[in-house]
Amino acid sequence: MNFALIGAAGYIAPRHMKAIRDTGHDLVAALDKHDGVGVMDSFYPNAEFFLESERFDRYMDKQRRQGDNKIDYVSICSPNYLHDAHIRLVLRNEAHAICEKPLVLNPWNIDGLEEISKETGKSINTILQLRLHPSIIQFKEKIDNGPKDKIYNLDLVYITSRGKWYFMSWKADESKSGGIVTNIGVHFFDMLTWIFGKQKQSTVHVMKRDKAAGLLVLERAVVRWFLSIDMHDIPAKVAQSGKKTFRSILCEGEEIEFSDGFTDLHTVSYQRILEGNGFMPSEARESIVIVHDLREKQPIGLSGDYHPHLKQINI
């Protein structure tokens, strides 16, 4: 099948190029306003490349009218705030969409997309790769097979270091990225609701440009969470080993190990999508609701049941 890709210069785009190649399909066109896309030479050097969405749109329309050359799927790796518009562009050109997280920034955007999907008969698939991680699947099975009335206590930490460039990019603009809870946290909130049910209550203790923390009460769990892009927040022992990223989920004091196994999750995602088993917008809704609500809340500071990692860092 023929694929196109929007956001070819982005960090995550090579994983999509690899997934398209590994599933045996062809990338025929790509779009990005930045021309630093030399990585395409390693995957699809013959793909058409566009700097302007208008010309890309015209190309898709021409290919569709030619019949056999139409584009079947478009992978969307553009900045978060453009996902909604780019999904609409794809569906108008009668192709299926594969969109990176977050699917959209606001829950009500999902309603409009589902309406267009129904009108066009084309699917919107979102990448929820943690649901496909073997360790997370095993964790969910353990919870599903455990006591049905038990409320679990979890501590989540995710620290992924970012340099000064981050604060000059669209990712530091909350109106474009949704802020840190959306940009690096939404897939964790999706994973937690997938396992423990919907949100019942939420509190924000800290909300800054480079870190955030709070308490999330789900149907079957109480989660203290901490997210950061500040390398100084990484635990000393981990930092001494030279690692720039730290992930930890403690469930009832027991560590859930999922540091590895991320390499091929996009390829697995594509395999499922092409089999007709992709994750639909309705499955992403709960995590979008959570991060939207978090952005609207006032932080209460270090009071109540806050994450213990906040005691070890400068706030």
C-alpha positions in Angstrom: 0.0 0.0 0.0 1.0 3.6 -0.5 1.8 5.7 2.6 2.5 9.4 3.1 3.9 11.1 6.1 3.3 14.5 7.7 6.1 15.8 9.9 9.1 14.1 8.3 11.6 16.2 10.1 10.3 15.4 13.6 12.0 13.2 16.2 9.5 10.4 16.0 9.2 10.3 12.2 12.0 7.7 11.6 10.1 5.2 13.8 7.1 5.5 11.4 9.4 5.2 8.3 10.8 2.1 9.8 7.4 0.7 10.6 6.2 1.3 7.0 9.2 -0.4 5.6 9.1 -3.3 8.1 5.4 -4.0 7.3 6.3 -4.2 3.5 4.7 -1.0 2.2 5.9 2.1 0.3 6.3 5.7 1.5 5.5 7.8 -1.6 5.3 11.3 -0.2 6.3 13.4 2.9 5.5 16.8 4.2 7.4 19.2 6.5 8.0 22.9 6.6 11.6 22.1 7.6 13.9 20.5 5.0 16.2 18.7 7.4 14.9 15.3 6.3 18.0 13.5 5.2 16.9 10.6 7.3 14.5 9.7 4.4 17.5 8.6 2.4 17.9 5.7 4.8 14.3 4.5 4.2 12.6 6.0 1.1 15.0 8.2 -1.0 12.5 8.2 -3.9 9.6 9.6 -1.9 8.2 13.0 -3.1 8.8 15.8 -0.5 6.8 18.9 0.1 7.5 22.0 2.2 3.9 23.3 1.9 0.7 21.7 3.0 -1.2 23.1 0.0 1.0 21.3 -2.5 0.9 18.1 -0.5 -2.9 18.3 -0.4 -2.9 18.8 -4.2 -0.6 15.8 -4.6 -2.9 13.6 -2.5 -5.9 14.8 -4.5 -4.2 14.0 -7.9 -3.1 10.6 -6.7 -6.6 9.8 -5.5 -8.1 10.8 -8.9 -5.6 8.6 -10.7 -7.0 5.5 -8.9 -4.3 2.9 -8.6 -1.8 5.5 -7.3 -3.9 6.8 -4.5 -2.5 7.1 -1.0 -4.0 4.6 1.4 -2.6 5.7 4.8 -1.0 8.9 6.1 1.2 8.9 9.2 1.0 12.1 11.2 4.0 13.2 13.2 3.5 16.9 13.2 3.3 19.2 16.3 0.5 18.3 18.6 -1.7 21.3 17.9 -1.8 20.5 14.2 -3.0 16.9 14.5 -6.6 17.8 14.3 -6.2 19.8 11.1 -3.9 17.2 9.5 -6.3 14.3 10.3 -9.0 16.3 8.6 -6.8 16.9 5.5 -6.1 13.1 5.3 -9.7 12.0 5.6 -10.9 14.6 3.0 -8.5 12.9 0.6 -10.0 9.5 1.3 -7.1 8.0 3.2 -6.8 6.4 6.6 -4.9 8.4 9.3 -2.3 7.1 11.7 -1.6 9.8 14.3 1.0 10.1 17.0 0.1 10.8 20.6 -1.7 12.9 21.6 -4.4 12.4 19.1 -5.7 16.0 19.8 -5.3 18.5 22.6 -9.0 18.8 23.7 -11.6 16.1 24.2 -14.2 17.9 22.1 -11.9 17.7 19.0 -12.5 14.0 19.1 -16.2 14.4 18.4 -15.6 16.3 15.2 -13.0 13.8 14.0 -15.3 10.9 14.6 -18.1 12.6 12.6 -15.7 13.1 9.6 -14.5 9.5 9.9 -18.0 8.3 9.7 -18.8 10.5 6.8 -15.7 9.4 4.8 -15.6 5.8 5.9 -11.9 6.2 6.7 -10.4 5.2 10.0 -8.4 7.3 12.5 -5.8 5.3 14.3 -3.7 6.6 17.2 -0.4 5.3 18.5 -0.8 4.0 22.1 2.4 2.0 22.2 2.5 1.3 25.9 -0.6 -0.9 25.5 1.6 -3.1 23.3 4.6 -3.3 25.6 5.0 -6.9 26.8 5.7 -5.9 30.4 2.7 -3.6 30.5 0.5 -6.3 29.0 1.7 -8.8 31.7 1.0 -6.2 34.4 -2.5 -5.6 33.1 -3.1 -9.4 33.1 -2.0 -9.6 36.7 -4.3 -6.8 37.8 -7.2 -8.3 35.8 -6.7 -11.7 37.4 -6.4 -10.2 40.9 -9.0 -9.2 43.5 -11.8 -7.3 41.7 -12.5 -4.9 44.6 -8.9 -4.0 45.4 -7.7 -0.4 45.1 -4.0 -0.3 44.2 -1.5 2.4 45.2 1.0 3.4 42.5 3.9 5.8 42.2 4.9 6.8 38.7 8.1 8.7 37.7 9.1 9.6 34.2 12.1 11.8 33.7 13.4 12.3 30.2 16.1 15.0 29.9 15.8 17.8 27.4 18.3 20.5 26.5 17.8 24.2 26.1 16.5 23.8 22.6 13.2 22.4 24.1 12.3 25.8 25.5 12.7 27.5 22.1 10.6 25.0 20.3 6.8 24.5 19.9 7.0 21.9 22.7 7.5 24.6 25.4 4.4 26.5 24.2 1.4 25.0 26.0 -1.1 26.2 23.4 0.8 24.1 20.8 2.0 21.1 22.8 -0.5 20.9 25.7 2.4 21.4 28.1 4.5 18.7 29.8 1.6 16.6 31.1 0.5 16.2 27.5 3.8 16.1 25.7 5.5 13.4 27.7 2.7 12.2 30.0 -0.4 11.4 27.9 0.7 7.8 27.0 1.3 7.0 30.7 -2.1 8.3 31.6 -3.6 6.2 28.8 -1.8 3.1 30.1 -3.0 3.7 33.6 -6.7 4.2 32.6 -6.4 1.2 30.3 -5.5 -1.0 33.3 -7.2 0.7 36.3 -10.3 2.4 34.8 -11.5 6.0 34.4 -10.6 9.1 36.3 -12.6 9.8 39.4 -10.6 12.7 40.9 -7.4 14.6 40.2 -5.1 17.0 42.1 -2.1 19.0 40.8 0.7 19.6 43.3 3.3 21.1 40.9 2.9 22.4 37.3 5.9 24.1 35.7 7.4 24.3 32.2 9.9 21.5 33.0 8.1 19.3 35.6 4.7 18.5 37.0 3.3 16.3 39.7 -0.1 15.3 41.1 -2.4 12.7 42.4 -4.8 10.8 40.1 -7.6 8.7 41.5 -8.9 6.1 39.1 -11.6 3.5 39.5 -9.2 0.9 40.8 -6.0 2.8 41.7 -4.6 5.9 43.4 -1.6 7.2 41.5 1.0 9.7 42.6 2.7 10.8 39.4 5.8 12.9 38.6 6.9 14.0 35.2 10.1 16.0 34.3 12.4 17.0 31.5 15.0 18.3 34.0 18.1 16.1 34.1 18.8 17.3 37.6 15.7 15.5 38.8 17.1 12.1 37.8 18.1 10.0 41.0 21.8 10.4 41.8 22.6 6.7 41.3 20.9 6.6 37.9 22.6 9.9 36.8 26.0 8.5 37.9 25.6 5.7 35.4 25.2 8.3 32.6 21.6 7.7 31.9 19.5 10.6 30.8 16.1 8.9 31.2 14.4 7.4 34.2 11.1 5.4 34.2 9.6 3.9 37.3 6.2 2.4 38.2 5.8 1.2 41.8 2.7 -0.8 42.4 2.1 -1.6 46.1 5.9 -1.1 46.5 6.8 -3.5 43.8 8.7 -2.2 40.7 7.1 -2.8 37.3 10.1 -3.2 35.0 9.6 -1.8 31.5 12.8 0.1 30.7 13.5 -1.9 27.6 11.3 -3.3 24.8 10.3 0.1 23.2 12.3 -0.3 19.9 9.8 -2.1 17.7 6.5 -1.0 19.3 5.7 1.3 16.3 6.1 -1.6 13.9 3.8 -3.7 16.1 1.3 -0.8 16.1 1.4 -0.7 12.3 0.9 -4.4 12.1 -2.2 -4.2 14.2 -3.6 -1.2 12.3 -3.1 -2.9 9.0 -5.0 -5.9 10.4 -7.9 -3.7 11.3 -7.1 -3.7 15.0 -5.8 -0.2 15.6 -6.7 2.0 18.5 -9.6 4.3 17.6 -10.2 7.9 18.9 -12.7 6.7 21.5 -9.9 4.7 23.1 -7.7 7.8 23.4 -10.5 10.0 24.9 -10.0 9.3 28.6 -6.3 10.2 28.5 -7.1 13.4 26.5 -9.7 14.3 29.2 -7.2 13.8 32.0 -4.4 16.0 30.5 -6.9 18.7 29.5 -8.3 18.7 33.1 -4.8 18.9 34.5 -3.9 22.0 32.4 -7.0 23.7 33.9 -6.2 23.0 37.6 -4.3 25.3 40.0 -1.3 23.6 41.7 -1.7 23.3 45.5 2.0 22.9 46.3 3.5 20.3 48.6 0.5 19.5 50.7 -1.7 16.4 50.9 -0.6 13.1 49.4 2.1 14.3 47.0 4.8 12.3 45.2 7.8 11.4 47.5 10.2 12.4 44.7 9.3 16.0 45.3 11.1 15.9 48.6 14.4 15.2 46.8 14.4 18.0 44.2 14.3 21.7 43.9 10.8 23.0 43.2 
